[in-house]
Amino acid sequence: MPDDSATARSVGAADLGLLVLLGALWGTAFLFITVGLRSFSPILLVALRFDISGAVLLAIAVVRRRGSLLPRGRRQWTAIAFAAVFNVTGYNALLFSAQVHTEAGIAAIIVGMNPVLTTVFSRALLRDERVGAGGVLGLGIGMAGIVLLASLKPGSLLDVQGISELLIVGAIASWSLGSVLVRRTGHGMDLFSFIAWQSLAGAGLLHVASLLLEGGGRAVFDGDGVVSLLYLAIVSSALGFAIYFTLLSRIGPIRLNFVSQIAAAVAAVGGIAFLGENPGLRGAGAFALIAVGLVLVTRPELFRPRGGRVGPRG
């Protein structure tokens, strides 16, 4: 088994910068989702989002001409299937549907716990993924944030808001599992080709879901709706996925998924400033606990004994 001292390393400055940028892009996306849902039904909004982002990314892949544009072999087709089903369709359909009844900041804070589930899937499915003793402690503290969020929620656990928040938990489970399964394939495709095909495949699945669940969906192409759709498609999806999958191969899914805490901070501040939201004590407390977990997981040397290893061997 690998030594934790080798695998539980810090995130480098360049990768940390990309992590912060990605968190800002995805944090503001929660605000644009809330605005976009005023003009579109949730699943149709997601489907249109990936129609556009998939087409943009495929055009970029054609211009770059690095490797084959089409998937080759079972490994590459499997990676696309995993990403389309779990990262595009499952995650986004559940998240957008839930955010109809959930504030942007609270939704982002719940999404911020996906490293917990990613850790479970990574330890089960990846041999080279370890977080060390500090990471384990960080994950536990982050989980306490979710417990606080649920315990301070007004109303019953299974009211409309409560069910929506549970749907977001399902969304992060879908994303976390997809991230680990994609990494496990080692598909080797060109980054832009891969993201383009998983986006287009996911968009197809989402259109089918919209037809079945929304009767084709509702779409009003007003100013706010169009701006939100384009931001989600080009900035959040096309650019965001390019950064995400670049970092996935460099720092691993556990540390990468802590981008959600950065996004949660951006979404919470933006929700207060622009949407008049108030996450209250439960939001602030949950975010604080999850943020501590971020530090412990991404900075494992803080728990490295002098002259010793980080944590036990796995």
Secondary structure per residue as TSV (DSSP state, phi and psi in degrees):
chain	resnum	aa	ss	phi	psi
A	1	M	-	360.0	147.1
A	2	P	-	-70.4	153.2
A	3	D	-	-79.8	132.5
A	4	D	H	-62.7	-27.9
A	5	S	H	-64.9	-24.6
A	6	A	H	-87.9	-36.4
A	7	T	H	-94.6	-26.6
A	8	A	S	-90.7	65.5
A	9	R	-	-100.7	166.3
A	10	S	-	-76.1	158.4
A	11	V	-	-82.6	126.9
A	12	G	-	-66.5	165.8
A	13	A	H	-62.2	-44.1
A	14	A	H	-64.4	-44.8
A	15	D	H	-67.7	-34.7
A	16	L	H	-65.0	-37.8
A	17	G	H	-62.4	-43.5
A	18	L	H	-64.6	-35.9
A	19	L	H	-62.7	-43.8
A	20	V	H	-65.9	-42.8
A	21	L	H	-60.8	-46.2
A	22	L	H	-61.9	-40.2
A	23	G	H	-61.2	-38.5
A	24	A	H	-67.3	-42.4
A	25	L	H	-63.2	-44.6
A	26	W	H	-79.0	-25.7
A	27	G	H	-68.0	-44.8
A	28	T	H	-67.2	-24.8
A	29	A	H	-60.0	-35.4
A	30	F	H	-61.1	-35.7
A	31	L	H	-68.6	-42.5
A	32	F	H	-69.7	-28.8
A	33	I	H	-62.6	-48.0
A	34	T	H	-57.8	-43.1
A	35	V	H	-69.1	-43.6
A	36	G	H	-64.2	-30.8
A	37	L	T	-69.3	-12.6
A	38	R	T	-73.6	-22.0
A	39	S	T	-110.7	-21.8
A	40	F	B	-131.0	150.1
A	41	S	-	-70.8	151.3
A	42	P	H	-61.0	-49.1
A	43	I	H	-70.6	-37.0
A	44	L	H	-64.2	-39.5
A	45	L	H	-58.7	-43.6
A	46	V	H	-65.2	-42.9
A	47	A	H	-61.3	-45.1
A	48	L	H	-64.9	-36.9
A	49	R	H	-56.1	-46.8
A	50	F	H	-83.2	-19.8
A	51	D	H	-57.5	-49.0
A	52	I	H	-71.2	-50.1
A	53	S	H	-64.4	-38.2
A	54	G	H	-62.9	-42.5
A	55	A	H	-65.5	-42.1
A	56	V	H	-62.1	-45.8
A	57	L	H	-67.8	-35.7
A	58	L	H	-66.3	-38.7
A	59	A	H	-63.2	-40.6
A	60	I	H	-63.6	-41.5
A	61	A	H	-62.8	-37.8
A	62	V	H	-64.9	-43.5
A	63	V	H	-66.3	-40.7
A	64	R	H	-70.0	-37.6
A	65	R	-	50.9	55.9
A	66	R	-	-115.3	102.8
A	67	G	S	82.0	-176.8
A	68	S	-	-73.1	138.1
A	69	L	S	-75.4	-29.2
A	70	L	S	-96.8	142.8
A	71	P	-	-60.3	145.0
A	72	R	-	-130.7	128.4
A	73	G	H	84.6	163.4
A	74	R	H	-64.0	-35.8
A	75	R	H	-62.6	-45.0
A	76	Q	H	-71.3	-41.1
A	77	W	H	-63.9	-37.0
A	78	T	H	-65.6	-42.5
A	79	A	H	-60.8	-43.0
A	80	I	H	-64.2	-41.4
A	81	A	H	-62.5	-45.3
A	82	F	H	-58.5	-49.6
A	83	A	I	-65.2	-41.1
A	84	A	I	-65.0	-42.1
A	85	V	I	-75.4	-48.2
A	86	F	I	-92.3	-48.0
A	87	N	I	-80.5	-32.8
A	88	V	I	-95.6	-61.7
A	89	T	I	-73.0	-58.8
A	90	G	I	-60.4	-51.6
A	91	Y	H	-62.0	-52.4
A	92	N	H	-72.8	-38.5
A	93	A	H	-62.0	-43.8
A	94	L	H	-68.6	-43.9
A	95	L	H	-64.4	-49.2
A	96	F	H	-65.2	-40.4
A	97	S	H	-63.2	-39.8
A	98	A	H	-70.2	-34.3
A	99	Q	H	-72.8	-8.8
A	100	V	T	-59.0	-33.1
A	101	H	T	-118.8	18.4
A	102	T	S	-133.9	138.8
A	103	E	-	-65.6	149.9
A	104	A	H	-58.5	-44.0
A	105	G	H	-64.6	-43.3
A	106	I	H	-66.3	-41.5
A	107	A	H	-58.9	-44.1
A	108	A	H	-66.2	-36.8
A	109	I	H	-65.1	-42.0
A	110	I	H	-64.4	-43.8
A	111	V	H	-59.1	-28.7
A	112	G	T	-61.9	-11.5
A	113	M	T	-92.2	7.1
A	114	N	H	-63.3	-21.1
A	115	P	H	-60.2	-28.6
A	116	V	H	-62.4	-50.0
A	117	L	H	-70.7	-33.9
A	118	T	H	-61.7	-38.8
A	119	T	H	-62.6	-43.2
A	120	V	H	-60.2	-49.0
A	121	F	H	-66.9	-37.5
A	122	S	H	-65.6	-45.3
A	123	R	H	-64.7	-29.5
A	124	A	H	-80.7	-32.0
A	125	L	H	-115.9	-16.1
A	126	L	-	-120.0	131.0
A	127	R	S	-81.6	-21.4
A	128	D	S	-102.3	9.5
A	129	E	-	-104.9	113.4
A	130	R	-	-133.4	152.7
A	131	V	-	-118.0	-10.2
A	132	G	H	77.6	175.0
A	133	A	H	-64.1	-41.2
A	134	G	H	-63.4	-37.6
A	135	G	H	-65.6	-41.2
A	136	V	H	-61.2	-43.5
A	137	L	H	-62.8	-42.1
A	138	G	H	-61.6	-40.7
A	139	L	H	-64.4	-38.3
A	140	G	H	-64.9	-41.3
A	141	I	H	-65.6	-39.7
A	142	G	H	-62.6	-40.7
A	143	M	H	-62.1	-34.7
A	144	A	H	-61.7	-30.7
A	145	G	H	-64.1	-39.4
A	146	I	H	-68.3	-39.1
A	147	V	H	-60.8	-42.6
A	148	L	H	-62.8	-42.2
A	149	L	H	-59.4	-44.5
A	150	A	H	-71.3	-39.4
A	151	S	H	-70.5	-26.4
A	152	L	T	-99.3	5.0
A	153	K	-	-69.7	131.0
A	154	P	S	-69.4	152.8
A	155	G	S	80.7	-171.4
A	156	S	-	-86.4	161.4
A	157	L	T	-61.7	-34.6
A	158	L	T	-109.1	29.9
A	159	D	S	-78.4	-176.7
A	160	V	H	-57.7	-43.7
A	161	Q	H	-66.5	-42.0
A	162	G	H	-62.8	-43.4
A	163	I	H	-63.9	-39.5
A	164	S	H	-61.4	-41.7
A	165	E	H	-68.1	-33.3
A	166	L	H	-67.9	-35.3
A	167	L	H	-61.6	-35.3
A	168	I	H	-67.5	-35.7
A	169	V	H	-60.6	-42.0
A	170	G	H	-62.4	-35.7
A	171	A	H	-64.2	-43.8
A	172	I	H	-71.7	-28.0
A	173	A	H	-64.2	-41.4
A	174	S	H	-64.3	-44.9
A	175	W	H	-64.7	-45.4
A	176	S	H	-63.2	-44.9
A	177	L	H	-63.6	-42.3
A	178	G	H	-61.1	-42.1
A	179	S	H	-60.1	-43.9
A	180	V	H	-70.8	-40.9
A	181	L	H	-65.9	-39.1
A	182	V	H	-63.6	-44.9
A	183	R	H	-63.8	-35.8
A	184	R	H	-65.7	-29.5
A	185	T	H	-68.0	-30.1
A	186	G	T	55.0	50.3
A	187	H	-	-65.7	-32.5
A	188	G	-	74.0	13.4
A	189	M	-	-75.8	157.7
A	190	D	-	-58.0	136.0
A	191	L	H	-55.0	-49.3
A	192	F	H	-70.8	-35.9
A	193	S	H	-63.5	-43.7
A	194	F	H	-61.8	-48.9
A	195	I	H	-66.1	-37.0
A	196	A	H	-61.7	-48.6
A	197	W	H	-70.4	-36.5
A	198	Q	H	-69.5	-31.6
A	199	S	H	-68.3	-45.7
A	200	L	H	-68.5	-39.2
A	201	A	H	-65.5	-42.3
A	202	G	H	-64.2	-38.5
A	203	A	H	-61.1	-40.9
A	204	G	H	-60.5	-45.0
A	205	L	H	-62.9	-38.0
A	206	L	H	-69.1	-36.8
A	207	H	H	-63.6	-40.1
A	208	V	H	-62.9	-44.6
A	209	A	H	-62.6	-40.0
A	210	S	H	-64.3	-40.7
A	211	L	H	-63.2	-42.3
A	212	L	H	-76.4	-38.6
A	213	L	H	-100.4	-24.4
A	214	E	H	-118.1	2.7
A	215	G	T	65.4	29.9
A	216	G	T	101.1	-18.9
A	217	G	-	90.5	169.6
A	218	R	-	-115.9	133.3
A	219	A	B	-141.4	122.6
A	220	V	-	-123.0	110.3
A	221	F	-	-87.8	63.3
A	222	D	-	-87.2	-178.7
A	223	G	H	-60.3	-50.8
A	224	D	H	-63.3	-39.8
A	225	G	H	-65.0	-43.2
A	226	V	H	-67.5	-44.2
A	227	V	H	-61.5	-44.1
A	228	S	H	-62.6	-45.5
A	229	L	H	-60.0	-45.9
A	230	L	H	-67.4	-38.3
A	231	Y	I	-63.7	-46.8
A	232	L	I	-63.3	-37.6
A	233	A	I	-76.1	-47.1
A	234	I	I	-93.3	-48.6
A	235	V	I	-79.7	-55.9
A	236	S	I	-70.9	-44.2
A	237	S	I	-86.1	-61.4
A	238	A	I	-61.7	-56.5
A	239	L	I	-70.3	-42.2
A	240	G	H	-62.3	-44.5
A	241	F	H	-66.0	-36.2
A	242	A	H	-60.2	-44.3
A	243	I	H	-67.8	-42.7
A	244	Y	H	-59.2	-52.3
A	245	F	H	-74.0	-21.6
A	246	T	H	-66.8	-46.5
A	247	L	H	-70.3	-29.9
A	248	L	H	-57.4	-40.3
A	249	S	H	-80.2	-13.3
A	250	R	H	-102.1	-34.5
A	251	I	H	-123.5	-3.0
A	252	G	H	84.6	158.6
A	253	P	H	-68.8	-31.3
A	254	I	H	-65.6	-53.8
A	255	R	H	-70.0	-37.5
A	256	L	H	-61.7	-39.6
A	257	N	T	-69.8	-7.4
A	258	F	T	-75.7	0.0
A	259	V	H	-57.6	-24.4
A	260	S	H	-63.7	-31.2
A	261	Q	H	-69.3	-37.8
A	262	I	H	-64.8	-43.9
A	263	A	H	-61.8	-38.2
A	264	A	H	-62.7	-41.3
A	265	A	H	-63.9	-44.9
A	266	V	H	-62.8	-44.9
A	267	A	H	-65.6	-40.6
A	268	A	H	-64.4	-46.6
A	269	V	H	-64.1	-44.4
A	270	G	H	-63.9	-39.0
A	271	G	H	-62.8	-39.6
A	272	I	H	-68.2	-44.4
A	273	A	H	-74.8	-37.8
A	274	F	H	-114.0	-22.9
A	275	L	S	-113.5	-1.8
A	276	G	-	69.6	24.4
A	277	E	-	-80.2	159.5
A	278	N	-	-140.3	92.3
A	279	P	-	-65.2	-18.3
A	280	G	H	67.9	-165.8
A	281	L	H	-62.6	-40.9
A	282	R	H	-65.6	-37.5
A	283	G	H	-68.8	-45.2
A	284	A	H	-64.5	-43.7
A	285	G	H	-66.3	-42.7
A	286	A	H	-64.2	-43.1
A	287	F	H	-63.0	-41.2
A	288	A	H	-60.8	-44.1
A	289	L	H	-65.9	-42.4
A	290	I	H	-66.9	-36.6
A	291	A	H	-64.0	-38.4
A	292	V	H	-61.8	-41.2
A	293	G	H	-60.0	-37.6
A	294	L	H	-58.9	-46.6
A	295	V	H	-61.5	-44.6
A	296	L	H	-67.8	-33.1
A	297	V	H	-80.8	-38.6
A	298	T	H	-86.8	-14.1
A	299	R	-	-123.7	66.2
A	300	P	G	-65.3	-19.3
A	301	E	G	-67.3	-16.9
A	302	L	G	-63.5	-22.7
A	303	F	G	-112.0	16.7
A	304	R	-	-89.1	115.5
A	305	P	-	-61.5	147.3
A	306	R	T	-61.1	126.2
A	307	G	T	72.7	8.9
A	308	G	S	-122.7	-173.6
A	309	R	-	-98.3	164.9
A	310	V	S	-94.7	105.1
A	311	G	S	75.5	172.9
A	312	P	-	-78.0	163.9
A	313	R	-	-68.8	143.8
A	314	G	-	-80.8	360.0
